[in-house]
């Protein structure tokens, strides 16, 4: 099921500024960077596009000066955008499972 732009953008987002890397736990491959998060979903900037409907268990870890404990979330790919000039593909994912503490930590990064 594809979400409309209105559905994709109706909730307040917390901009993560690319401070968090996302890795697919099943494959061990890096997916890219977390761009923003809200209570129902995340936006990833992926090095490779994901398949619509794909369910992934992600390990999120910080990079640079920001030091936070790594966390895991389960997501499902809901939409895939066009690859940008940096070679990143925006991928919108619905959060299927995430601890409340993990969301609180991600909200704190909204600079």
Secondary structure as GFF3:
##gff-version 3
##sequence-region A 1 111
A	DSSP	alpha_helix	5	9	.	.	.	ID=ss1
A	DSSP	beta_strand	14	24	.	.	.	ID=ss2
A	DSSP	beta_strand	30	37	.	.	.	ID=ss3
A	DSSP	beta_strand	41	46	.	.	.	ID=ss4
A	DSSP	beta_strand	55	62	.	.	.	ID=ss5
A	DSSP	beta_strand	71	83	.	.	.	ID=ss6
A	DSSP	beta_strand	89	97	.	.	.	ID=ss7
A	DSSP	alpha_helix	100	108	.	.	.	ID=ss8
###
